[in-house]
Amino acid sequence: MLVVLVPRSLGPLVPVFYNLCMQFLSVSRRRSDAFPPEAFTPELLAGEGARVKQLYAEGVVRQIWARGDGAGGAAILWEAANESEVHAAVESLPLFKAGLLDIVIFLPLKPYAGFGTAK
């Protein structure tokens, strides 16, 4: 792990932790076409939220957004040593385990070349 001190305007230096792992983007959707609304029980959704919070606390989930297009599901920025670790994290989600969640996009990400040094 790399720690960098970043100045905040009008304040002290703040440590920012950079985990030098790979990043991945997933977009999921709830399988509401195959399952009735009752299948998405409050207990199951609470378990999903708790698991995502745990993965966030562990640094595996870096950011998460709810889909705004009405499909249900989320876009998640993951960070892990390799793709298999992210797949294991996805497979640990209660909605995925129950077959109620599809991963419609899964992309490994790499640094944007435009921020690199000029050649």
C-alpha positions as CSV (number, residue, x, y, z in Angstrom):
1,M,0.0,0.0,0.0
2,L,1.2,3.5,-0.9
3,V,0.4,6.4,1.4
4,V,0.6,9.9,0.0
5,L,0.1,13.1,1.9
6,V,-2.2,15.4,0.1
7,P,-2.6,19.1,1.0
8,R,-6.2,20.2,1.7
9,S,-6.9,23.9,1.2
10,L,-6.6,25.8,4.5
11,G,-5.9,22.6,6.4
12,P,-3.3,20.0,7.3
13,L,-1.9,17.4,5.1
14,V,-4.3,14.4,4.7
15,P,-3.0,10.9,4.1
16,V,-4.5,9.3,1.0
17,F,-4.1,5.5,0.7
18,Y,-3.5,4.0,-2.7
19,N,-3.9,0.3,-3.1
20,L,-1.8,-0.7,-6.0
21,C,-4.1,-3.3,-7.3
22,M,-6.1,-3.9,-10.5
23,Q,-9.5,-2.2,-10.9
24,F,-12.6,-3.6,-12.5
25,L,-16.1,-2.2,-13.4
26,S,-19.2,-4.2,-13.2
27,V,-22.8,-3.3,-14.1
28,S,-25.5,-5.6,-12.7
29,R,-29.2,-5.8,-13.1
30,R,-31.9,-7.4,-11.0
31,R,-33.6,-10.3,-12.8
32,S,-37.0,-8.8,-12.3
33,D,-38.1,-10.3,-15.6
34,A,-37.6,-13.8,-14.2
35,F,-38.6,-13.3,-10.6
36,P,-41.6,-11.6,-9.0
37,P,-41.1,-8.5,-6.7
38,E,-41.7,-10.7,-3.7
39,A,-38.5,-12.6,-4.4
40,F,-36.5,-9.5,-3.4
41,T,-37.3,-9.8,0.3
42,P,-36.4,-7.1,2.8
43,E,-34.1,-9.7,4.5
44,L,-32.3,-10.5,1.3
45,L,-31.9,-6.9,0.4
46,A,-30.6,-6.1,3.9
47,G,-28.1,-8.9,3.5
48,E,-27.0,-7.5,0.2
49,G,-26.4,-4.1,1.7
50,A,-24.5,-5.6,4.6
51,R,-22.3,-7.6,2.3
52,V,-21.5,-4.6,0.1
53,K,-20.7,-2.5,3.2
54,Q,-18.3,-5.3,4.3
55,L,-16.6,-5.4,0.9
56,Y,-16.3,-1.6,1.0
57,A,-14.7,-1.7,4.4
58,E,-12.2,-4.3,3.1
59,G,-11.3,-2.1,0.2
60,V,-12.6,-4.5,-2.5
61,V,-15.6,-2.2,-3.4
62,R,-14.1,1.2,-4.1
63,Q,-17.3,3.0,-5.3
64,I,-20.9,1.9,-6.0
65,W,-23.8,3.6,-7.7
66,A,-27.4,2.5,-8.0
67,R,-28.6,2.3,-11.6
68,G,-30.7,5.2,-12.5
69,D,-32.4,3.6,-15.5
70,G,-35.0,1.6,-13.6
71,A,-33.4,-1.8,-14.2
72,G,-32.4,-2.2,-10.6
73,G,-28.8,-3.3,-9.8
74,A,-25.7,-1.3,-9.5
75,A,-22.4,-0.1,-11.2
76,I,-19.5,-1.1,-8.9
77,L,-15.8,-0.1,-9.1
78,W,-13.9,-3.0,-7.7
79,E,-10.2,-3.2,-6.6
80,A,-8.4,-6.5,-6.1
81,A,-5.1,-8.3,-6.9
82,N,-6.7,-10.1,-9.8
83,E,-10.0,-10.9,-11.6
84,S,-10.7,-14.1,-9.7
85,E,-10.8,-12.2,-6.4
86,V,-13.5,-9.9,-7.8
87,H,-15.5,-12.8,-9.2
88,A,-15.3,-14.4,-5.7
89,A,-16.6,-11.1,-4.2
90,V,-19.5,-10.9,-6.7
91,E,-20.4,-14.6,-6.0
92,S,-20.6,-13.7,-2.3
93,L,-23.4,-11.2,-2.8
94,P,-26.7,-12.6,-1.5
95,L,-28.7,-11.5,-4.6
96,F,-26.1,-13.2,-6.9
97,K,-26.2,-16.4,-4.8
98,A,-30.0,-16.5,-5.1
99,G,-29.8,-16.2,-8.8
100,L,-31.6,-12.8,-8.7
101,L,-28.7,-10.8,-10.1
102,D,-27.1,-10.7,-13.5
103,I,-23.7,-9.1,-14.2
104,V,-24.3,-7.5,-17.6
105,I,-20.9,-5.8,-17.9
106,F,-17.6,-6.8,-16.4
107,L,-14.5,-4.9,-17.5
108,P,-10.9,-4.9,-16.3
109,L,-9.7,-1.3,-16.2
110,K,-6.2,0.1,-16.9
111,P,-4.8,3.6,-16.4
112,Y,-5.9,6.3,-18.9
113,A,-3.0,7.0,-21.2
114,G,-3.8,10.7,-21.5
115,F,-2.5,11.2,-17.9
116,G,0.9,9.5,-18.7
117,T,4.1,11.2,-19.7
118,A,4.4,12.6,-23.2
119,K,6.4,10.5,-25.6
